[in-house]
Amino acid sequence: MTQPKTIHREKLAFDDPEALQALCGSNNARLKLIERTSGAHVNLRGNEITIEGEAAAVETAKSALEQLYDLALNGKALSSDDVVRAVQLLKGDASGGTSIQGVFGDTILTPRTGRPIAPKGAQQKKYVDLVRQNDIMFAVGPAGTGKTYLAVALAVRALLDKQVRRIILTRPAVEAGERLGFLPGTLEEKVDPYLRPLYDALHDMIEPEKLERFMADGTIEIAPLAFMRGRTLSGSFIILDEAQNTSAPQMKMFLTRMGFDSKAVITGDVTQTDLPRGERSGLRDALELVDGIRGIGIVEFTDADVVRHPLVAALIRAYDARDRSRFESREGTHVVDKAPPAAPAPERDGIDS
């Protein structure tokens, strides 16, 4: 016979009306997100919030409410996305010692316009920490997990702090077969379509006039992968994006370009290669070779770490399910999907920036 579930109850009181309003959101929309994401029932009356449910859900909701309220007290602008990710972060914490501020408060860069750039979850925080600790970093996982954007932010931060002298952005131009000389225009015009995501990130982080100056004097350099052979890159922060589309020789060539006082971040999704059928991805090959080498970090993202619209995670899961058999037959491998369900979509509460 099934035993009835024990209902736990907690009551919290909040003294600051403005911080409480920021926590709850318009029409208590953020409380509803906390309720939906944690699995506990959350009810506001006056300045008190009552939490009811199973012990784990109540503890998660309680910790989220207390920590988010503290952030609001300190002037942190909360969005619905922040609320959902905070609860997810605490749900995945078995020890109960996770600090939301420790993750969300790790500001990498504050652009002239827009919100500060900081990790949006435990895996992104791990990624940022590993980039800082290692000279070479591999970040693998689906689109929308912040791999490239955070890498660019860290590169800009290192440049502004004079830790490096230049930023080098590179990406394989698979569609052109790396034969960029046959395309019309300057070198920048030839590779612009492939490097556009990196440009977009830079425009978010650097004032237009300064970015134009950096591009003109080579402080920020476009270095298509096909043109990097024979170079030694010292004092540089190098980002190789879409690395799943490199061949094994290309990846070896890239990794051996590093000079002193440099850092390299390699991003990609090993399940989404555009290489010719039967050609092994240089990213997959490198991940097998470098595992365990000191000074090289690896972080793996899943669709649960997607930081775009919540439907993106659901779409990634749907595409992965369709493409899985095709990928396994090509690579001769078996991939197990251990990702948890996609996060609930934040409700529009009219306050988010």
N, C-alpha and C positions, 0 to 999 in steps of 0.2 A: 504494500500500500504506500502511495506517495505521501511523503510528509509535507504538510503545509509550509509555505515559505515564511520565514520570520521577517516581519516588517520593522525596519529601523527608522528612527526619527531623530532629526537634528534641527535646532533652531538657532539662527544667527541674527544678530542685531547690528545695524550699520548706522553710524552717527552722522556721516556727512551726506546731505541730501543730493548735492551735485555729483559726487562720486557714485552714489547709489543709482542715480538716473543714468549716468554713463554706463554703469554695469548692466542695468536692466534693458536699456534701449527704449525706443519709442514703442508704446503699447506692449512693453515687456517682451519684445521680440527676441532679445538676447537671452533672457531667462528661458524662453521656449527652446532656443537652440541648446542651451546647457541641459535642459530636461531631456530633449530628444537624443542628444549625443551621449549623455551619461547613463540614461535609462532610469533615472530617479525622478520622482514627482517633485516639482519645485513650485512653491506658492508664496507670493508676496502679499503682505498685509502691513500697511504703514511702513515702518523702517525695519521690519523683521521678515526674514525669509525662512520658511519651513521646508525641510527636505525629507522625503519619505521614500522608502524602497528597500531593496536588498542591501546588505552591509557594504559591499564593494561599490555599488552605484552611488550610495549615499556619501561614502568617503570621497569618491571622485568629484561629485558635485560640490561637496563642502570645500574641498581644497581649491577647486576652480573658482568658486565664488570668493573665497577669502583672498586668493592671490590676484585675481582680476580686479577686485575692489582696491587692493593696495596699489596696483598699477594706475588705476583711475585717480586715486588720491595723489599720486606723484605726477599727475598731468599727462600720463600716457594716453594718446588717442586710440580708443578701442574700435575695431571694426568687427562685424559679424564673423568674418573669416578668422580673426584673432581668437574669438571666443570658441569657435568650433575646434580650432587647432590646439588651443590650450587644453580643452577637455580630452581630446584624443591623446595628447602628450601625457596627461596624467593617467588615463586609462591604461596606457602601455607601461606604466611604471609600477613594477611589482614591489619595489622597496619602499615606495611612498616618500622618497626624498627629492623628487624632481622639483626644480624651481622654474616657474614660468619666466620670471625675470632673468634667470641665468641663460635662458635660450633666446627669448624675444629681445632681451636687453643688450645682446651682443652686437651693437651697432658697428657695421663695417664702414659705412659711408653715409653721409647726409647730403643729398643733392641740394642744389640751390632751390629747386622746386620739387615738391613731392615728399613722400614719407621717407624716414630713414630706412636704409637697407640693412636688414638683419635676418638671421635664420628664422624660419617659420615652423620649425619642428625639430624633433630630436635628431633625425637623420641629417638634416641640413646643418644643425649645430656640430654634429660629428664631422661632417664634410669640411666645414670652415676650420675647425680645430686641426684636422689632419693636413689641410693645405698649409696652415701656419707652421706645422711641425716637420713637414717633409719637403724635400727638394723636388720630388716628382710625385704627382698625385693622379690617380685614375678615378674618375667618377662615371659609373655606368648605370643606366636605367632609362625609363621611358621619357618621352618629351613632357615638358611641363613640371619637372621636379626641381628646377632652379639650378641645374648643373652649370650651364654656361653663364647665366646671369650673375650668379654668385662668384664665379671665377673672374669675370670681368670686373666686378666690384672690388674683389680682393687685389686684382692687378692695379686698378686705379688707386686704391689705398696705398699700395706699396710704392707706386710712382710718386704720389703726393708726399709720402713720408721719406722719399729719397732712399728707399731700400733697394730700388732698381733704377736704372737710367732710362729704360725704355720698355714698352709693351709691344709684343709681337703677336699678331693674330693670324692663325692659319687654319685652313680647312681644305680637304681634298675636293677637287672639282671632278667628281666621278662622271657626271654627264658629258663632260668634254673630253673624257679619257685622259685628263691631265695634259692634253696637247693644246695648251692655251695660246700658243703662238699662231694658230690658225684663226683665232677669233679677232674681229676688228677692234680698234680702240687701244687705249693705253693699258698698261698692266692693271691699274686699279679698276678700269672699266670692264676688263675681261673677267675679273674675279668678284666684282661687286655683287652679283646675284648670290654667290655662294657664301659671302661674308656678311650679308645684310643683317642677319640676327645679331652679329657681334657689333656692327655699326649702331643698330637700334639701341643696344644696351649702353654703348658709349654715349650716345646722345642723351640718354636718361641721366647720366652721371656727371657729365662735364659740360660747362657752359660752351655754347657754339663757337665763340671767338677763340677760346683756349683750345678747344678740340681741333679747330682748323689750324691753329699754330702748331700744335703737337703733330698733326698729320704732315704739315708742310716741312717741318725740320727733322722728321724721322723719329721723334720721341715715341709716337705710336705708328707702327709700321705694318703695312700689309705684306705678308710673306706667304704666298700660296705654296702649298706643300711641294709642288713640282719644282719650285725655284729655291728650295732650301738646301739642296745638296751642296756639300763642300764648305758650308759655313760653320763657324763656331760662334755661338750666341752667349756672350758673357754679359753680366749685369742686366739681365733681361727677365721679364715675366712673360712666359710663352704659353699661349693657349691653343691647343689643337682641338678643334670642335669637329663633331661628326666623325670621330676616329674609327667607327666601325667600317667606314668606306676606304680605309687604307689597306693596302696589301701588307703582308708580313715584311717584305724588304723596305717598303716605304716607312713602316713603323720603326724598324731598326734604324733607318737613316735619320728619322726625326729624333729618336731618343739619344742618339749619339752626337747630336748637334750641341748639346748643352755645354756651356763653359762655366767658369767660376762665378759665384754670386748670382746665380740664376735659379729660377723656379719654373717648372713646367706643370701645367694641368691638362690632362687628356680626358675629354668627355665623349660619350657616345652610348649607343644602345646596340648591344651585340645581336639583338633579335631583328634589327631593321636594316641590315646591310643591303646596299644597292650594287654590290660588286657582281661581276659576271658569274653565272652559275658555276659552281665547283671551285671558285677561288676562295681561299680561306681568309677571313678577316684578320688584319694585322692587330686589331684591338683584342680579339679573342686569343690570338697567339701570344701577345705580350702579357696578358693577364695570367696566363699559365706560367710564363717564364719568370716574371718578376715577383710572384707571390713569395713572401718571406724575406725579400731583400731589404736590409735596413736602409731607411731614408726614402723608401717608396711606400706611399699609402694607397689604399683601395677602399672605396665606399660604394655600396650597391643600393640604389633606390628601387622602389617598386611603385605600382600605380597608387598605393596608399599614400605616397609622398608627393603626389601631384599637387601643385599650388595654384593651378589655374582654376577655371570654373569647375565645380564638382562633377559636371557631366563629362569633362575630359577624362577623368579616371574611369568612368563607366565605358566610354568609347574605347579607351586603350584596352580595357579588359575584353571588350567585344572583338576588337581587331586581333588581339593576341590569341583568342580562342579560335578564330578562323584561320589564322596563319600558322598555328602551332605545328600542325602535321607537315606543312610545307617546309618550315624551318628545320624540323627534326630530320626530315628525309635528306635535306641538303647537307646538314652538319653531321649527321649520324649520331646525334645526341638526344637526350631526353631531358626536358625542362619541366620541373614541378612548380605549379603556381601556388605559392603559399601566401599570396597577398590577401589581407582582410578585405571586407566589403568596402565599397567607396563611401566617402563621408557624405552625410546629408547636406543638401544644398542650403546655404545660409539664406534666411528670409530677408527681404529688403525692408529695412526699418527706417529709411529716409535720413540716416545720420552718417553712414559710411562715406568716406571720401573716395 
